[in-house]
């Protein structure tokens, strides 16, 4: 069952604001938030009054990724059989497909952490405005997982392949200001100006002809879909497999115990 307040939705004069709402966990994605976000995006898709969507995080961060505390407690990785894990990976593809299927442009306002799945969610939006001190990273490898949930799609599309490969292989963070320089985001602004600037960008898009804007988004997303078809299923399969490894369990436990992990290649 969807947690009622896992995602907050507000519509104001054609602008739908979707707020990820687990601020005490930096909006880490658990099952309730995942389901509620999909429902909010589907609501936007079917509402003709919505001209543009603003995706943001409540509190200090956009989204810190998958809920690693849940991993360490046995969910979703080691508590699942291989078959169940495949289902879980399928839901990851479905969320990205839902993001792409929303005809209205989606503007992301990113402050604080945008890590792992959080970075993927932001970078799959159509326009990203970031606080200059925001932190972007695909941290899958840091918890013993393959970067399979969309990072391998988004990062190489937005920056040079060599730099994208480095950041996906290491999980090294990129500040909002550096993300602006590398082309990951439209622009970086001081944190105090982020919300106003993101709304300004969203309102600028909302004032344009909706059919033309939606058609342009759909056309450009053919490029994203082509890349998804090339790499996403392969990446999700191997991400699902690494959920079941000892190295992932060690990384999750080490995270909770605030110590460096010891990886044993198994």
C-alpha positions as CSV (number, residue, x, y, z in Angstrom):
1,X,0.0,0.0,0.0
2,X,1.3,3.5,-0.8
3,X,2.4,5.6,2.1
4,X,0.2,8.7,1.8
5,X,2.8,11.2,2.4
6,X,5.9,9.6,0.8
7,X,5.4,12.0,-2.1
8,X,3.6,15.3,-1.9
9,X,1.8,16.7,-5.0
10,X,0.6,20.3,-5.5
11,X,-0.8,21.8,-8.7
12,X,-0.8,25.6,-9.2
13,X,-1.8,27.3,-12.4
14,X,-0.5,24.5,-14.7
15,X,2.6,23.7,-12.6
16,X,2.6,20.3,-10.8
17,X,5.2,20.2,-8.0
18,X,6.1,16.7,-6.9
19,X,8.1,16.6,-3.7
20,X,9.9,13.4,-2.5
21,X,9.0,13.4,1.1
22,X,11.4,11.4,3.3
23,X,13.5,14.3,4.5
24,X,14.8,12.5,7.6
25,X,16.4,10.0,5.2
26,X,17.5,12.5,2.5
27,X,14.5,11.2,0.5
28,X,16.1,7.7,0.1
29,X,13.9,5.5,-2.1
30,X,12.0,2.8,-0.3
31,X,9.0,0.8,-1.7
32,X,6.5,3.4,-0.6
33,X,8.3,6.3,-2.1
34,X,8.9,4.4,-5.4
35,X,5.2,3.5,-5.7
36,X,4.0,7.0,-4.7
37,X,6.3,8.7,-7.2
38,X,5.1,6.5,-10.1
39,X,1.5,7.3,-9.1
40,X,2.2,11.0,-9.1
41,X,3.8,10.9,-12.5
42,X,0.9,8.9,-13.9
43,X,-1.4,11.6,-12.5
44,X,0.6,14.3,-14.3
45,X,0.4,12.3,-17.5
46,X,-3.4,12.1,-17.5
47,X,-4.1,15.7,-16.3
48,X,-4.6,18.1,-19.3
49,X,-4.4,21.1,-16.9
50,X,-0.7,20.3,-16.1
51,X,1.7,22.1,-18.4
52,X,5.0,21.3,-16.7
53,X,6.2,19.2,-13.7
54,X,8.7,20.3,-11.1
55,X,10.4,17.4,-9.2
56,X,12.1,18.3,-6.0
57,X,13.1,16.8,-2.6
58,X,11.7,17.9,0.7
59,X,14.3,19.0,3.3
60,X,18.1,19.2,2.6
61,X,18.4,16.8,-0.3
62,X,16.9,15.8,-3.6
63,X,17.3,12.1,-3.2
64,X,20.2,10.0,-1.6
65,X,19.3,6.9,-3.7
66,X,18.1,3.5,-2.6
67,X,17.5,3.0,1.1
68,X,20.8,1.4,2.2
69,X,19.5,0.9,5.7
70,X,16.9,-1.4,4.2
71,X,19.6,-3.3,2.3
72,X,21.5,-4.0,5.5
73,X,18.3,-5.2,7.2
74,X,17.7,-7.7,4.4
75,X,15.7,-5.8,1.9
76,X,15.7,-5.8,-1.0
77,X,18.8,-7.8,-1.7
78,X,19.5,-10.8,0.5
79,X,15.9,-11.3,1.5
80,X,14.9,-11.9,-2.1
81,X,15.2,-15.0,-4.2
82,X,16.7,-14.5,-7.7
83,X,13.2,-14.5,-9.2
84,X,12.0,-11.9,-6.8
85,X,15.0,-9.7,-7.5
86,X,14.3,-9.8,-11.3
87,X,10.8,-8.4,-10.5
88,X,12.4,-5.7,-8.4
89,X,14.7,-4.8,-11.3
90,X,11.7,-4.7,-13.6
91,X,10.1,-2.1,-11.4
92,X,13.3,0.0,-11.9
93,X,12.8,0.0,-15.6
94,X,9.1,0.8,-15.2
95,X,9.9,3.9,-13.2
96,X,12.3,5.3,-15.9
97,X,9.7,4.4,-18.6
98,X,7.1,6.3,-16.6
99,X,9.4,9.4,-16.3
100,X,9.9,9.3,-20.1
101,X,6.2,8.8,-20.8
102,X,5.0,11.9,-19.1
103,X,4.3,14.2,-22.1
104,X,4.8,17.4,-20.1
105,X,8.5,18.5,-19.5
106,X,9.9,17.6,-16.1
107,X,12.2,20.1,-14.4
108,X,14.3,18.8,-11.5
109,X,15.4,21.2,-8.7
110,X,18.4,19.5,-7.0
111,X,19.9,20.5,-3.7
112,X,22.0,18.4,-1.3
113,X,22.4,14.8,-2.4
114,X,21.5,13.3,-5.7
115,X,23.2,9.9,-5.4
116,X,22.7,6.6,-7.1
117,X,19.1,6.2,-8.1
118,X,18.6,9.8,-6.9
119,X,21.1,11.0,-9.6
120,X,19.4,8.8,-12.2
121,X,15.9,10.3,-11.3
122,X,17.3,13.8,-11.7
123,X,19.2,13.2,-14.9
124,X,16.2,11.5,-16.5
125,X,14.3,14.7,-16.1
126,X,14.2,17.0,-19.1
127,X,15.8,20.0,-17.4
128,X,17.9,20.0,-14.3
129,X,18.6,23.1,-12.2
130,X,21.0,22.5,-9.3
131,X,22.3,24.3,-6.3
132,X,26.0,25.0,-6.8
133,X,26.9,23.0,-3.7
134,X,24.7,20.0,-4.6
135,X,26.4,16.6,-4.8
136,X,25.8,14.2,-7.8
137,X,27.2,10.7,-7.9
138,X,26.3,7.3,-9.0
139,X,27.4,5.3,-6.0
140,X,26.3,1.8,-6.9
141,X,29.8,0.5,-7.0
142,X,30.5,1.9,-3.6
143,X,27.8,-0.5,-2.2
144,X,28.9,-3.5,-4.3
145,X,26.3,-3.1,-7.0
146,X,26.5,-2.7,-10.8
147,X,25.4,0.8,-11.9
148,X,22.4,-0.7,-13.7
149,X,19.3,1.4,-12.9
150,X,19.8,4.1,-15.5
151,X,23.2,5.8,-14.7
152,X,24.8,4.0,-17.6
153,X,22.1,5.5,-19.8
154,X,22.0,9.1,-18.5
155,X,25.6,10.0,-17.6
156,X,27.2,9.2,-21.0
157,X,24.4,11.0,-22.8
158,X,25.1,14.2,-20.9
159,X,28.9,14.4,-20.6
160,X,31.9,13.0,-22.3
161,X,32.0,9.1,-22.4
162,X,35.4,8.9,-20.7
163,X,34.4,11.2,-17.8
164,X,31.1,9.4,-17.4
165,X,32.8,6.0,-17.3
166,X,35.2,7.3,-14.7
167,X,32.4,8.5,-12.4
168,X,30.4,5.4,-12.9
169,X,33.4,3.2,-12.1
170,X,34.4,5.1,-9.0
171,X,31.2,6.7,-7.6
172,X,33.2,10.0,-7.3
173,X,31.0,13.0,-6.5
174,X,30.4,16.0,-8.8
175,X,29.3,19.3,-7.3
176,X,26.4,21.2,-8.8
177,X,28.8,23.8,-10.1
178,X,31.0,21.1,-11.7
179,X,27.9,19.4,-13.1
180,X,27.0,22.7,-14.8
181,X,30.5,22.8,-16.3
182,X,30.4,19.2,-17.5
183,X,26.9,19.6,-19.0
184,X,25.1,17.3,-16.6
185,X,22.7,20.1,-15.6
186,X,21.3,23.2,-17.3
187,X,22.7,25.5,-14.7
188,X,23.9,25.8,-11.1
189,X,22.8,28.6,-8.8
190,X,23.3,29.5,-5.2
191,X,21.3,27.2,-3.0
192,X,19.1,30.1,-1.7
193,X,18.0,30.8,-5.3
194,X,17.3,27.2,-6.4
195,X,13.6,27.0,-5.9
196,X,12.9,30.4,-7.5
197,X,15.1,29.6,-10.5
198,X,13.6,26.2,-11.0
199,X,10.1,27.6,-10.9
200,X,11.1,30.4,-13.3
201,X,12.5,27.8,-15.8
202,X,9.3,25.7,-15.4
203,X,7.0,28.6,-15.9
204,X,9.0,29.6,-19.0
205,X,8.3,26.2,-20.5
206,X,4.7,26.2,-19.3
207,X,4.0,29.4,-21.2
208,X,4.8,27.8,-24.6
209,X,2.5,25.8,-26.9
210,X,1.8,22.6,-25.1
211,X,1.5,20.4,-28.2
212,X,4.8,21.7,-29.7
213,X,6.6,21.2,-26.4
214,X,5.3,17.7,-25.8
215,X,6.1,16.7,-29.3
216,X,9.6,18.1,-29.0
217,X,10.1,16.2,-25.8
218,X,8.8,12.9,-27.3
219,X,11.1,13.3,-30.3
220,X,14.2,13.9,-28.2
221,X,13.3,11.1,-25.9
222,X,13.7,8.7,-28.8
223,X,17.4,9.2,-28.4
224,X,17.1,8.3,-24.7
225,X,14.9,5.3,-25.4
226,X,17.4,4.0,-28.0
227,X,20.2,4.1,-25.4
228,X,17.9,2.5,-22.8
229,X,17.2,-0.4,-25.2
230,X,20.9,-0.8,-25.7
231,X,22.1,-1.0,-22.1
232,X,19.3,-0.9,-19.5
233,X,18.1,-4.5,-19.4
234,X,21.7,-5.7,-19.3
235,X,22.6,-3.3,-16.5
236,X,19.5,-4.1,-14.5
237,X,20.1,-7.9,-14.8
238,X,23.7,-7.5,-13.4
239,X,22.6,-5.1,-10.8
240,X,20.0,-7.6,-9.6
241,X,22.7,-10.3,-9.5
242,X,25.1,-8.2,-7.4
243,X,22.3,-7.6,-4.8
244,X,22.9,-11.2,-3.9
245,X,26.7,-11.1,-3.5
246,X,28.7,-11.2,-0.3
247,X,30.4,-7.9,-1.4
248,X,27.1,-6.1,-1.5
249,X,26.1,-7.4,2.0
250,X,29.5,-6.3,3.3
251,X,29.2,-2.9,1.8
252,X,25.7,-2.4,3.3
253,X,26.9,-3.6,6.7
254,X,30.0,-1.4,6.6
255,X,27.8,1.6,5.7
256,X,25.7,1.0,8.8
257,X,28.7,0.4,11.0
258,X,30.5,3.5,9.6
259,X,33.6,1.6,8.5
260,X,35.4,0.9,5.2
261,X,34.1,-2.2,3.5
262,X,36.4,-5.2,2.8
263,X,35.6,-6.6,-0.6
264,X,36.4,-10.3,-1.3
265,X,35.3,-10.7,-4.9
266,X,32.4,-13.0,-4.1
